[in-house]
Protein backbone atom coordinates (compact mmCIF):
# COMPACT_ATOMS: atom_id res chain seq x y z
CA UNK A 1 0.00 0.00 0.00
CA UNK A 2 2.76 2.45 0.97
CA UNK A 3 4.71 1.60 -2.18
CA UNK A 4 1.63 2.30 -4.33
CA UNK A 5 1.13 5.67 -2.64
CA UNK A 6 4.75 6.62 -3.26
CA UNK A 7 4.41 5.56 -6.88
CA UNK A 8 1.28 7.64 -7.35
CA UNK A 9 2.91 10.65 -5.70
CA UNK A 10 5.99 10.44 -7.92
CA UNK A 11 4.12 10.03 -11.18
CA UNK A 12 1.09 12.24 -10.46
CA UNK A 13 0.19 14.41 -13.41
CA UNK A 14 -1.82 17.55 -14.04
CA UNK A 15 -5.30 16.68 -15.30
CA UNK A 16 -6.71 19.90 -16.72
CA UNK A 17 -10.14 18.30 -17.19
CA UNK A 18 -10.81 17.84 -13.48
CA UNK A 19 -11.04 20.79 -11.10
CA UNK A 20 -10.76 18.63 -7.99
CA UNK A 21 -7.77 16.77 -9.38
CA UNK A 22 -6.22 20.07 -10.42
CA UNK A 23 -6.31 21.39 -6.85
CA UNK A 24 -4.57 18.28 -5.52
CA UNK A 25 -1.92 18.30 -8.24
CA UNK A 26 -1.27 21.99 -7.66
CA UNK A 27 0.03 21.18 -4.19
CA UNK A 28 2.27 18.47 -5.62
CA UNK A 29 3.43 20.84 -8.35
CA UNK A 30 4.33 23.40 -5.70
CA UNK A 31 6.30 20.73 -3.83
CA UNK A 32 8.41 19.81 -6.86
CA UNK A 33 8.89 23.45 -7.84
CA UNK A 34 10.00 24.31 -4.32
CA UNK A 35 12.41 21.37 -4.32
CA UNK A 36 13.78 22.53 -7.68
CA UNK A 37 14.41 26.01 -6.31
CA UNK A 38 15.96 24.51 -3.20
CA UNK A 39 18.60 22.72 -5.25
CA UNK A 40 19.20 25.88 -7.31
CA UNK A 41 19.82 27.84 -4.10
CA UNK A 42 22.05 25.08 -2.71
CA UNK A 43 24.25 25.04 -5.82
CA UNK A 44 24.34 28.83 -5.77
CA UNK A 45 25.51 28.82 -2.15
CA UNK A 46 28.31 26.40 -3.05
CA UNK A 47 29.38 28.91 -5.67
CA UNK A 48 29.18 31.80 -3.22
CA UNK A 49 31.47 29.97 -0.81
CA UNK A 50 34.16 29.99 -3.49
CA UNK A 51 33.41 33.59 -4.44
CA UNK A 52 33.98 34.87 -0.89
CA UNK A 53 36.87 32.66 0.17
CA UNK A 54 39.25 35.61 0.15
CA UNK A 55 39.59 39.36 -0.28
CA UNK A 56 40.83 39.31 -3.87
CA UNK A 57 38.67 36.79 -5.75
CA UNK A 58 37.13 37.27 -9.19
CA UNK A 59 35.60 34.95 -11.77
CA UNK A 60 37.82 34.36 -14.80
CA UNK A 61 35.50 35.70 -17.53
CA UNK A 62 34.03 38.39 -15.30
CA UNK A 63 37.37 40.18 -15.30
CA UNK A 64 36.73 41.33 -18.87
CA UNK A 65 33.61 43.25 -17.83
CA UNK A 66 33.83 44.05 -14.13
CA UNK A 67 37.01 46.11 -14.31
CA UNK A 68 35.71 48.83 -16.64
CA UNK A 69 32.29 49.00 -14.97
CA UNK A 70 34.00 50.29 -11.85
CA UNK A 71 33.69 53.60 -13.68
CA UNK A 72 30.06 53.51 -12.56
CA UNK A 73 31.35 53.98 -9.01
CA UNK A 74 34.07 56.49 -9.92
CA UNK A 75 33.91 58.04 -13.43
CA UNK A 76 37.54 59.20 -13.08
CA UNK A 77 38.91 55.66 -13.13
CA UNK A 78 40.84 54.25 -16.12
CA UNK A 79 41.07 57.51 -18.12
CA UNK A 80 41.86 57.13 -21.83
CA UNK A 81 42.22 53.37 -21.34
CA UNK A 82 42.17 51.49 -24.66
CA UNK A 83 41.26 48.16 -23.06
CA UNK A 84 38.46 49.60 -20.93
CA UNK A 85 37.01 51.54 -23.85
CA UNK A 86 37.04 48.43 -26.05
CA UNK A 87 35.28 46.18 -23.58
CA UNK A 88 32.76 48.90 -22.91
CA UNK A 89 32.01 49.03 -26.65
CA UNK A 90 31.32 45.27 -26.89
CA UNK A 91 29.25 45.11 -23.70
CA UNK A 92 25.49 44.87 -24.41
CA UNK A 93 23.59 47.93 -23.20
CA UNK A 94 21.11 46.08 -20.99
CA UNK A 95 23.85 44.15 -19.24
CA UNK A 96 25.77 47.37 -18.53
CA UNK A 97 22.55 49.06 -17.36
CA UNK A 98 22.00 46.41 -14.66
CA UNK A 99 25.47 46.98 -13.24
CA UNK A 100 25.09 50.75 -13.49
CA UNK A 101 21.76 50.64 -11.66
CA UNK A 102 23.18 48.47 -8.90
CA UNK A 103 26.23 50.72 -8.61
CA UNK A 104 23.93 53.71 -8.11
CA UNK A 105 22.37 51.77 -5.22
CA UNK A 106 25.77 51.21 -3.64
CA UNK A 107 26.45 47.65 -4.88
CA UNK A 108 29.98 47.37 -6.25
CA UNK A 109 30.26 45.68 -9.70
CA UNK A 110 32.64 43.03 -8.36
CA UNK A 111 30.21 42.17 -5.56
CA UNK A 112 27.27 42.08 -7.97
CA UNK A 113 29.14 39.68 -10.27
CA UNK A 114 29.31 37.21 -7.37
CA UNK A 115 25.69 37.37 -6.21
CA UNK A 116 24.02 37.71 -9.62
CA UNK A 117 24.48 34.02 -10.64
CA UNK A 118 22.28 32.72 -7.82
CA UNK A 119 19.50 35.12 -8.89
CA UNK A 120 19.79 34.09 -12.54
CA UNK A 121 19.83 30.45 -11.45
CA UNK A 122 16.49 30.85 -9.69
CA UNK A 123 14.86 32.51 -12.71
CA UNK A 124 16.29 29.78 -14.94
CA UNK A 125 14.87 27.09 -12.66
CA UNK A 126 11.38 28.59 -12.61
CA UNK A 127 11.11 28.85 -16.38
CA UNK A 128 12.68 25.43 -16.96
CA UNK A 129 10.18 23.80 -14.60
CA UNK A 130 7.12 25.39 -16.20
CA UNK A 131 8.43 24.88 -19.71
CA UNK A 132 8.76 21.17 -19.05
CA UNK A 133 5.19 21.02 -17.73
CA UNK A 134 3.96 22.70 -20.92
CA UNK A 135 5.39 19.72 -22.80
CA UNK A 136 4.84 16.89 -20.31
CA UNK A 137 2.44 17.67 -17.42
CA UNK A 138 4.17 15.57 -14.77
CA UNK A 139 5.75 17.72 -11.99
CA UNK A 140 8.43 15.09 -11.31
CA UNK A 141 9.67 15.56 -14.87
CA UNK A 142 9.85 19.30 -14.28
CA UNK A 143 11.95 18.71 -11.18
CA UNK A 144 14.33 16.27 -12.88
CA UNK A 145 14.78 18.55 -15.91
CA UNK A 146 15.44 21.56 -13.70
CA UNK A 147 17.84 19.61 -11.50
CA UNK A 148 19.82 18.30 -14.49
CA UNK A 149 19.96 21.74 -16.06
CA UNK A 150 21.19 23.31 -12.81
CA UNK A 151 23.82 20.64 -12.39
CA UNK A 152 24.93 21.11 -15.98
CA UNK A 153 25.18 24.87 -15.53
CA UNK A 154 27.28 24.55 -12.39
CA UNK A 155 29.61 22.06 -14.07
CA UNK A 156 30.46 24.91 -16.47
CA UNK A 157 31.28 28.55 -15.77
CA UNK A 158 28.71 30.21 -18.06
CA UNK A 159 26.16 31.04 -15.37
CA UNK A 160 28.65 31.81 -12.62
CA UNK A 161 30.54 34.24 -14.86
CA UNK A 162 27.75 36.84 -14.49
CA UNK A 163 28.72 38.02 -17.99
CA UNK A 164 26.21 38.47 -20.86
CA UNK A 165 26.23 34.73 -21.63
CA UNK A 166 24.90 34.08 -18.10
CA UNK A 167 21.63 35.70 -19.19
CA UNK A 168 21.15 33.25 -22.07
CA UNK A 169 19.41 30.62 -19.95
CA UNK A 170 16.69 32.67 -18.24
CA UNK A 171 15.98 34.60 -21.46
CA UNK A 172 15.90 31.58 -23.77
CA UNK A 173 13.78 29.50 -21.39
CA UNK A 174 11.37 32.41 -20.94
CA UNK A 175 11.10 32.81 -24.71
CA UNK A 176 10.39 29.10 -25.19
CA UNK A 177 7.80 29.11 -22.42
CA UNK A 178 5.94 32.12 -23.79
CA UNK A 179 6.03 30.87 -27.36
CA UNK A 180 4.33 27.65 -26.21
CA UNK A 181 1.79 29.75 -24.36
CA UNK A 182 1.43 32.02 -27.43
CA UNK A 183 1.90 35.09 -25.24
CA UNK A 184 2.97 37.47 -27.99
CA UNK A 185 3.42 40.58 -25.86
CA UNK A 186 5.64 38.65 -23.49
CA UNK A 187 7.61 37.32 -26.48
CA UNK A 188 8.18 40.88 -27.69
CA UNK A 189 9.44 41.86 -24.26
CA UNK A 190 11.82 38.89 -24.12
CA UNK A 191 13.11 39.69 -27.63
CA UNK A 192 13.83 43.21 -26.44
CA UNK A 193 15.75 41.90 -23.43
CA UNK A 194 17.73 39.45 -25.58
CA UNK A 195 18.91 42.27 -27.82
CA UNK A 196 19.94 44.26 -24.77
CA UNK A 197 21.71 41.41 -22.95
CA UNK A 198 22.93 38.83 -25.49
CA UNK A 199 22.30 39.79 -29.15
CA UNK A 200 23.39 36.42 -30.70
CA UNK A 201 20.45 34.81 -28.91
CA UNK A 202 18.12 36.81 -31.15
CA UNK A 203 19.13 34.74 -34.17
CA UNK A 204 18.12 31.52 -32.42
CA UNK A 205 14.78 32.86 -31.27
CA UNK A 206 13.95 34.46 -34.62
CA UNK A 207 14.73 31.14 -36.30
CA UNK A 208 12.37 29.32 -33.96
CA UNK A 209 9.71 31.93 -34.63
CA UNK A 210 9.98 31.34 -38.37
CA UNK A 211 9.47 27.62 -37.87
CA UNK A 212 6.35 28.26 -35.80
CA UNK A 213 4.97 31.28 -37.64
CA UNK A 214 1.87 29.70 -39.16
CA UNK A 215 -1.00 32.16 -38.86
CA UNK A 216 1.02 34.75 -36.93
CA UNK A 217 2.90 36.53 -39.70
CA UNK A 218 2.16 40.06 -38.46
CA UNK A 219 3.53 39.25 -35.02
CA UNK A 220 6.63 37.68 -36.54
CA UNK A 221 7.25 40.72 -38.74
CA UNK A 222 6.82 43.02 -35.76
CA UNK A 223 9.25 40.96 -33.72
CA UNK A 224 11.78 40.96 -36.57
CA UNK A 225 11.61 44.75 -36.70
CA UNK A 226 12.05 44.93 -32.94
CA UNK A 227 15.04 42.59 -33.08
CA UNK A 228 16.69 44.76 -35.74
CA UNK A 229 16.15 47.92 -33.71
CA UNK A 230 17.57 46.55 -30.46
CA UNK A 231 20.63 45.07 -32.19
CA UNK A 232 21.51 48.28 -34.02
CA UNK A 233 23.09 50.17 -31.07
CA UNK A 234 25.23 47.13 -30.22
CA UNK A 235 26.42 46.77 -33.82
CA UNK A 236 27.28 50.47 -34.03
CA UNK A 237 29.16 50.50 -30.72
CA UNK A 238 31.25 47.41 -31.46
CA UNK A 239 32.08 48.75 -34.96
CA UNK A 240 34.13 51.51 -33.32
CA UNK A 241 37.07 49.09 -33.06
CA UNK A 242 36.35 47.19 -36.29
CA UNK A 243 36.59 45.64 -38.70
CA UNK A 244 36.06 42.07 -37.52
CA UNK A 245 38.72 39.64 -38.76
CA UNK A 246 37.65 37.75 -41.86
CA UNK A 247 37.92 33.97 -42.20
CA UNK A 248 41.00 34.27 -44.43
CA UNK A 249 42.66 36.65 -41.99
CA UNK A 250 41.87 34.43 -39.01
CA UNK A 251 43.32 31.41 -40.84
CA UNK A 252 46.68 33.17 -41.06
CA UNK A 253 46.69 34.40 -37.45
CA UNK A 254 48.44 32.14 -34.90
CA UNK A 255 46.05 33.46 -32.26
CA UNK A 256 43.34 31.19 -33.70
CA UNK A 257 45.44 28.01 -33.65
CA UNK A 258 46.32 25.70 -30.71
CA UNK A 259 48.43 27.58 -28.20
CA UNK A 260 47.07 30.96 -29.33
CA UNK A 261 44.93 33.33 -27.30
CA UNK A 262 41.65 32.10 -28.79
CA UNK A 263 42.24 28.73 -30.50
CA UNK A 264 39.62 27.85 -33.10
CA UNK A 265 41.28 25.99 -35.96
CA UNK A 266 42.73 22.54 -35.36
CA UNK A 267 44.79 20.34 -37.71
CA UNK A 268 42.81 17.35 -36.45
CA UNK A 269 39.46 17.49 -38.31
CA UNK A 270 37.69 15.15 -35.88
CA UNK A 271 38.65 17.27 -32.92
CA UNK A 272 37.79 20.44 -34.84
CA UNK A 273 34.27 19.38 -35.84
CA UNK A 274 33.30 17.29 -32.81
CA UNK A 275 34.82 18.59 -29.57
CA UNK A 276 36.62 21.84 -30.44
CA UNK A 277 36.02 24.43 -27.72
CA UNK A 278 34.76 27.01 -30.21
CA UNK A 279 34.19 24.86 -33.30
CA UNK A 280 32.87 21.46 -32.17
CA UNK A 281 29.30 20.31 -32.48
CA UNK A 282 29.25 18.12 -29.35
CA UNK A 283 28.78 20.14 -26.16
CA UNK A 284 30.73 18.98 -23.08
CA UNK A 285 27.59 18.23 -21.06
CA UNK A 286 27.60 17.05 -17.46
CA UNK A 287 26.20 15.33 -15.42
CA UNK A 288 26.18 12.02 -17.31
CA UNK A 289 22.44 11.40 -16.79
CA UNK A 290 21.65 14.39 -19.00
CA UNK A 291 22.66 12.23 -21.97
CA UNK A 292 19.65 10.03 -21.29
CA UNK A 293 17.76 12.69 -23.20
CA UNK A 294 18.94 10.87 -26.33
CA UNK A 295 16.66 7.98 -25.29
CA UNK A 296 13.48 10.06 -25.43
CA UNK A 297 12.66 9.11 -29.07
CA UNK A 298 12.94 5.42 -28.12
CA UNK A 299 10.75 5.89 -25.05
CA UNK A 300 8.12 7.59 -27.22
CA UNK A 301 8.37 4.87 -29.87
CA UNK A 302 7.82 2.09 -27.32
CA UNK A 303 5.08 3.88 -25.42
CA UNK A 304 3.39 0.56 -24.59
CA UNK A 305 6.29 -0.17 -22.25
CA UNK A 306 6.34 3.38 -20.89
CA UNK A 307 2.63 4.27 -20.60
CA UNK A 308 3.23 7.56 -18.78
CA UNK A 309 4.86 8.94 -21.92
CA UNK A 310 1.41 9.07 -23.53
CA UNK A 311 0.82 12.26 -21.53
CA UNK A 312 3.34 14.04 -23.71
CA UNK A 313 1.84 16.94 -25.63
CA UNK A 314 2.17 18.00 -29.23
CA UNK A 315 4.27 20.91 -27.93
CA UNK A 316 7.20 18.48 -27.78
CA UNK A 317 7.83 19.51 -31.39
CA UNK A 318 9.61 22.59 -30.13
CA UNK A 319 12.61 20.48 -29.03
CA UNK A 320 13.53 19.24 -32.53
CA UNK A 321 12.79 22.73 -33.85
CA UNK A 322 15.36 24.16 -31.45
CA UNK A 323 17.89 21.58 -32.63
CA UNK A 324 17.24 22.34 -36.32
CA UNK A 325 17.65 26.10 -35.80
CA UNK A 326 20.75 25.66 -33.66
CA UNK A 327 22.48 23.35 -36.13
CA UNK A 328 21.57 25.62 -39.04
CA UNK A 329 23.14 28.60 -37.28
CA UNK A 330 26.11 26.44 -36.26
CA UNK A 331 26.99 25.66 -39.89
CA UNK A 332 26.15 29.22 -40.96
CA UNK A 333 28.61 30.53 -38.37
CA UNK A 334 31.25 28.17 -39.74
CA UNK A 335 30.70 29.42 -43.27
CA UNK A 336 30.63 33.07 -42.15
CA UNK A 337 33.40 32.73 -39.59
CA UNK A 338 33.40 35.50 -36.95
CA UNK A 339 30.58 37.36 -38.72
CA UNK A 340 28.16 35.38 -36.54
CA UNK A 341 30.66 34.87 -33.71
CA UNK A 342 31.88 31.35 -32.90
CA UNK A 343 29.68 28.41 -34.02
CA UNK A 344 29.39 26.80 -30.59
CA UNK A 345 27.45 29.80 -29.31
CA UNK A 346 24.47 28.48 -31.24
CA UNK A 347 24.56 24.91 -29.93
CA UNK A 348 26.08 24.68 -26.47
CA UNK A 349 23.32 26.63 -24.68
CA UNK A 350 20.36 25.29 -26.64
CA UNK A 351 21.45 21.65 -26.57
CA UNK A 352 22.02 21.87 -22.83
CA UNK A 353 18.39 22.95 -22.37
CA UNK A 354 16.97 20.43 -24.86
CA UNK A 355 18.93 17.55 -23.35
CA UNK A 356 17.89 18.45 -19.79
CA UNK A 357 14.20 18.58 -20.65
CA UNK A 358 14.35 15.44 -22.79
CA UNK A 359 16.23 13.59 -20.05
CA UNK A 360 13.73 14.72 -17.43
CA UNK A 361 10.81 13.40 -19.47
CA UNK A 362 12.56 10.13 -20.37
CA UNK A 363 13.68 9.44 -16.80
CA UNK A 364 10.20 10.11 -15.40
CA UNK A 365 8.64 7.68 -17.88
CA UNK A 366 11.33 5.10 -17.09
CA UNK A 367 10.83 5.46 -13.33
CA UNK A 368 7.08 4.91 -13.80
CA UNK A 369 7.69 1.85 -15.97
CA UNK A 370 10.19 0.32 -13.52
CA UNK A 371 7.89 0.85 -10.54
CA UNK A 372 4.91 -0.60 -12.41
CA UNK A 373 6.93 -3.67 -13.36
CA UNK A 374 8.10 -4.14 -9.78
CA UNK A 375 4.53 -3.98 -8.47
CA UNK A 376 3.28 -6.46 -11.06
CA UNK A 377 6.18 -8.95 -11.05
CA UNK A 378 7.91 -8.22 -7.74
CA UNK A 379 11.32 -8.45 -9.37
CA UNK A 380 13.96 -6.56 -7.42
CA UNK A 381 16.11 -5.41 -10.34
CA UNK A 382 13.56 -2.79 -11.41
CA UNK A 383 13.49 -1.31 -7.94
CA UNK A 384 17.28 -1.48 -7.59
CA UNK A 385 17.77 0.23 -10.97
CA UNK A 386 15.30 2.95 -9.99
CA UNK A 387 17.14 3.59 -6.71
CA UNK A 388 20.53 3.69 -8.47
CA UNK A 389 19.30 6.19 -11.03
CA UNK A 390 17.73 8.33 -8.30
CA UNK A 391 20.94 8.32 -6.24
CA UNK A 392 23.05 9.26 -9.26
CA UNK A 393 20.56 11.97 -10.18
CA UNK A 394 20.58 13.58 -6.75
CA UNK A 395 24.12 13.00 -5.53
CA UNK A 396 26.43 12.77 -8.55
CA UNK A 397 27.73 16.33 -8.04
CA UNK A 398 28.78 15.38 -4.49
CA UNK A 399 30.97 12.62 -5.88
CA UNK A 400 32.60 14.89 -8.45
CA UNK A 401 35.75 16.69 -7.42
CA UNK A 402 35.06 19.68 -9.68
CA UNK A 403 31.55 20.69 -8.69
CA UNK A 404 30.72 23.46 -8.78
CA UNK A 405 33.08 24.61 -11.53
CA UNK A 406 33.37 28.34 -10.97
CA UNK A 407 36.76 29.39 -12.41
CA UNK A 408 37.14 31.88 -9.58
CA UNK A 409 40.66 33.26 -9.48
CA UNK A 410 42.18 34.20 -6.14
CA UNK A 411 45.30 36.30 -5.88
CA UNK A 412 47.55 36.76 -2.88
CA UNK A 413 49.34 39.89 -4.13
CA UNK A 414 47.73 42.07 -1.48
CA UNK A 415 50.72 44.36 -0.98
CA UNK A 416 50.96 45.00 -4.73
CA UNK A 417 47.29 45.93 -5.00
CA UNK A 418 47.34 48.21 -1.98
CA UNK A 419 50.47 49.94 -3.27
CA UNK A 420 48.97 50.61 -6.72
CA UNK A 421 45.65 51.73 -5.27
CA UNK A 422 47.46 54.56 -3.51
CA UNK A 423 48.92 55.85 -6.78
CA UNK A 424 47.21 58.34 -9.15
CA UNK A 425 44.29 57.00 -11.16
CA UNK A 426 45.94 57.68 -14.52
CA UNK A 427 49.02 55.48 -14.04
CA UNK A 428 49.93 52.76 -16.54
CA UNK A 429 51.46 49.40 -15.54
CA UNK A 430 53.44 47.32 -18.03
CA UNK A 431 53.98 43.60 -17.47
CA UNK A 432 54.04 40.29 -19.31
CA UNK A 433 53.01 38.42 -16.16
CA UNK A 434 49.63 36.73 -15.91
CA UNK A 435 48.99 39.00 -12.94
CA UNK A 436 48.17 41.69 -15.51
CA UNK A 437 44.74 40.07 -15.86
CA UNK A 438 43.93 40.88 -12.22
CA UNK A 439 45.39 44.36 -11.86
CA UNK A 440 42.54 46.36 -13.51
CA UNK A 441 39.92 44.59 -11.40
CA UNK A 442 41.69 44.72 -8.03
CA UNK A 443 43.47 48.08 -8.31
CA UNK A 444 41.31 50.01 -10.81
CA UNK A 445 44.51 51.00 -12.63
CA UNK A 446 45.35 50.64 -16.33
CA UNK A 447 47.65 48.03 -17.83
CA UNK A 448 49.49 48.13 -21.14
CA UNK A 449 48.54 44.58 -22.17
CA UNK A 450 47.19 41.39 -20.64
CA UNK A 451 46.38 37.93 -21.93
CA UNK A 452 42.76 38.10 -20.78
CA UNK A 453 42.21 41.29 -22.77
CA UNK A 454 44.08 40.32 -25.97
CA UNK A 455 40.99 39.30 -27.96
CA UNK A 456 41.84 38.99 -31.67
CA UNK A 457 38.37 39.75 -33.03
CA UNK A 458 38.08 43.46 -33.86
CA UNK A 459 41.25 44.33 -35.73
CA UNK A 460 41.05 48.04 -34.95
CA UNK A 461 41.54 47.12 -31.31
CA UNK A 462 43.73 44.06 -31.65
CA UNK A 463 46.24 45.72 -33.96
CA UNK A 464 47.00 48.15 -31.13
CA UNK A 465 47.22 45.35 -28.58
CA UNK A 466 49.50 43.41 -30.88
CA UNK A 467 51.80 46.40 -31.32
CA UNK A 468 51.86 47.03 -27.58
CA UNK A 469 52.69 43.42 -26.80
CA UNK A 470 55.48 43.22 -29.38
CA UNK A 471 56.93 46.48 -28.12
CA UNK A 472 56.80 45.22 -24.54
CA UNK A 473 58.53 41.93 -25.38
CA UNK A 474 61.28 43.82 -27.24
CA UNK A 475 61.72 46.32 -24.43
CA UNK A 476 61.82 43.77 -21.60
CA UNK A 477 64.38 41.48 -23.23
CA UNK A 478 66.53 43.86 -25.25
CA UNK A 479 70.18 44.09 -24.15
CA UNK A 480 69.91 47.79 -24.94
CA UNK A 481 67.96 50.04 -22.55
CA UNK A 482 66.88 52.30 -25.40
CA UNK A 483 63.91 50.01 -26.22
CA UNK A 484 62.66 50.20 -22.65
CA UNK A 485 62.94 53.98 -22.57
CA UNK A 486 61.07 54.27 -25.86
CA UNK A 487 58.25 52.04 -24.57
CA UNK A 488 57.92 54.13 -21.41
CA UNK A 489 57.74 57.39 -23.34
CA UNK A 490 55.45 56.06 -26.09
CA UNK A 491 52.80 54.59 -23.76
CA UNK A 492 53.40 56.77 -20.69
CA UNK A 493 54.19 53.75 -18.53
CA UNK A 494 54.48 54.55 -14.81
CA UNK A 495 55.44 51.14 -13.35
CA UNK A 496 56.94 47.95 -14.72
CA UNK A 497 56.02 44.69 -13.01
CA UNK A 498 58.56 41.88 -13.44
CA UNK A 499 58.38 38.30 -12.18
CA UNK A 500 61.50 36.93 -10.53
CA UNK A 501 61.73 34.22 -13.19
CA UNK A 502 61.02 36.57 -16.11
CA UNK A 503 64.57 36.46 -17.49
CA UNK A 504 64.77 32.68 -17.84
CA UNK A 505 64.02 31.04 -21.22
CA UNK A 506 61.44 28.72 -19.60
CA UNK A 507 59.41 31.76 -18.57
CA UNK A 508 58.71 32.64 -22.18
CA UNK A 509 58.21 29.10 -23.47
CA UNK A 510 55.47 28.51 -20.88
CA UNK A 511 53.54 31.55 -22.08
CA UNK A 512 52.27 30.00 -25.30
CA UNK A 513 49.98 32.94 -26.08
CA UNK A 514 53.03 35.16 -26.54
CA UNK A 515 54.30 32.99 -29.40
CA UNK A 516 51.78 34.75 -31.63
CA UNK A 517 53.80 37.95 -31.40
CA UNK A 518 56.55 37.33 -33.89
CA UNK A 519 59.33 38.20 -34.51
CA UNK A 520 59.56 39.80 -31.07
CA UNK A 521 58.98 36.54 -29.20
CA UNK A 522 61.56 34.52 -31.13
CA UNK A 523 64.12 37.30 -30.88
CA UNK A 524 63.66 37.55 -27.09
CA UNK A 525 63.82 33.79 -26.59
CA UNK A 526 66.97 33.43 -28.70
CA UNK A 527 68.62 36.21 -26.74
CA UNK A 528 67.88 34.52 -23.40
CA UNK A 529 69.04 31.13 -24.67
CA UNK A 530 72.33 32.74 -25.68
CA UNK A 531 72.76 33.94 -22.07
CA UNK A 532 72.43 37.61 -23.01
CA UNK A 533 71.38 39.67 -20.00
CA UNK A 534 68.49 42.06 -20.76
CA UNK A 535 69.23 45.67 -19.88
CA UNK A 536 66.13 45.81 -17.70
CA UNK A 537 67.39 42.93 -15.57
CA UNK A 538 70.40 45.02 -14.53
CA UNK A 539 68.10 47.67 -13.01
CA UNK A 540 65.90 45.38 -10.92
CA UNK A 541 67.47 46.20 -7.56
CA UNK A 542 68.22 49.83 -8.36
CA UNK A 543 64.72 50.79 -9.56
CA UNK A 544 62.59 48.56 -7.32
CA UNK A 545 59.87 50.27 -5.30
CA UNK A 546 58.12 47.10 -4.12
CA UNK A 547 59.15 43.48 -3.90
CA UNK A 548 56.91 40.52 -3.15
CA UNK A 549 57.51 36.80 -3.07
CA UNK A 550 56.92 36.56 -6.82
CA UNK A 551 57.28 40.05 -8.28
CA UNK A 552 59.38 43.18 -8.36
CA UNK A 553 57.72 46.50 -9.20
CA UNK A 554 59.97 49.00 -10.94
CA UNK A 555 59.43 52.74 -11.17
CA UNK A 556 59.89 53.77 -14.78
CA UNK A 557 61.16 57.24 -13.88
CA UNK A 558 64.22 55.48 -12.48
CA UNK A 559 64.65 53.45 -15.70
CA UNK A 560 64.50 56.56 -17.89
CA UNK A 561 66.93 58.53 -15.77
Buried (B, 14 or more C-beta within 10 A) or exposed (E): EEEEEEBEEBBBBBBEEEEEBEEEBEEBBEBBBEBBBEBBBEBBEBBBEBBEEEEBBBBBBBBBBBBBBBBBBEEEBBEEBBBBBBBBBBBBBBBBEBBBEBBEEEBBBBBBBBBBBBEBBBBBBBBBBBBBBBBBBBBBBBBBBBBBBBBBBBBBBBBBBBBBBBBBBBBBBBBBBBBBBEEBEBBBBBBBBBBBBBBBBBBBBBBBBEBBBEEBEEBBEBBBEBBEEBBEBBEEBBEBBBEBBBEEBBEEBBBBBBEBBBBBBBEEEEBBBEBBBBBBBEBEBBBEBBBBBEBBEEBBEEEEBBEBBEBBEEBBEBBEBBBEBBBBBBEBBBEEBBEBBBBBBBBBBBBBBBBBBBBBBBBBBBBBBBBBBBEEEEEEEBBEBBEEBBEEBEEBBEEBEEBBBBBBBEBEBEBBBEBBEEEEEBBBBBBBBBBBBBBBBBBBBBBBBBBBBBBBBBBEBBEBBBBBBBBBBBBBBBEEBEBBBBBBEEBEBBBBBBBBEBBEBEBBBEBBBBBBBEEBBEBBBEBBEEEBEBBBBEBBEEBBEBBBEBBBBBBBEEBEE
